[in-house]
Amino acid sequence: MNDTPKVVIYTDGAEKKSKHKGGYAALLTHNGDWALVHGTATDTTNNRMELQATIEALKLVEGADVTLVGDSKYVLDGIERLPSWQQRNWTTVKGEPICNQDLWRELQTQMKKQAMINTVWVKGHNDHPENELVDYFARKNADTLKPSER
């Protein structure tokens, strides 16, 4: 019998473009239990918040078979490109530096701690209950930064 924990992680990020305030959220589920991790950032982008949600969720598990579910093609497609980016010294095919390289490197570090990671894309804002939940918390976090935190 395989004793490797099976964890499903739902992630989302949000940014208030006019303020560059962001929020992220991730829902982790395992054997009927769940945990929610969420947070905020300033001077950020939506893509950075999408990455941060994934990183923070993976920090909470280790050695698991992870199914990562999200609406961010940026993150899910990027995960597939990580090995080639690293081989090219963190540059694109055109030789340009990868955007958000600091977070991609951290994501890769967290991914290596897992037994396996599968990715599943879901269409955002399409009545997927878990995706709607993490979207709600990501947007709420982006809204709650106080003026002194900007």
Residue, then its C-alpha position, 0 to 999 in steps of 0.5 A: m500500500n502506498d502511504t504517500p499522502k495525497v493532497v489537493i491544493y487549490t490556489d489563486g492570486a489577485e492584484k488591485k492594479s490601481k494600487h499594486k496591492g495583492g492577495y493570495a490564497a490556497l486551500l489544501t485538502h487531505n482525507g477530508d481535512w482542509a487548511l486555508v493559507h492566505g496573505t497580502a503583498t504590496d508593490t506586486t502583480n497578479n502573477r506574483m500573487e498566483l506564484q506566492a499562493t502556490i509556494e505558501a501551500l507547498k511549504l505546508v506539505e512535504g513528501a506528498d503526491v500533490t494535485l495542484v488545481g488553479d486557474s493561472k496558466y502562467v503558473l501551471d504552464g511555467i511549472e512545465r517550463l521550469p527544467s528548461w529555464q534552469q538549463r538555460n540559466w533562468t532565461t527564455v528561449k530568446g535569452e531574456p531573463i525569466c520574470n519573477q525569477d525569485l519566486w520561480r526558484e522558490l517554487q522549484t525548491q518547494m516542488k522538490k520536497q514533494a513526491m510528485i506534482n500533477t497540475v490541473w487547470v480550471k477556468g476561473h470564475n466558472d462556479h468551481p467551488e474551491n476555485e471560487l473560495v480561494d478567489y474570494f480570499a485572494r481578492k479580500n486580502a488585496d482589498t484589506l491592505k491599509p494605506s500605511e501598508r501600501 
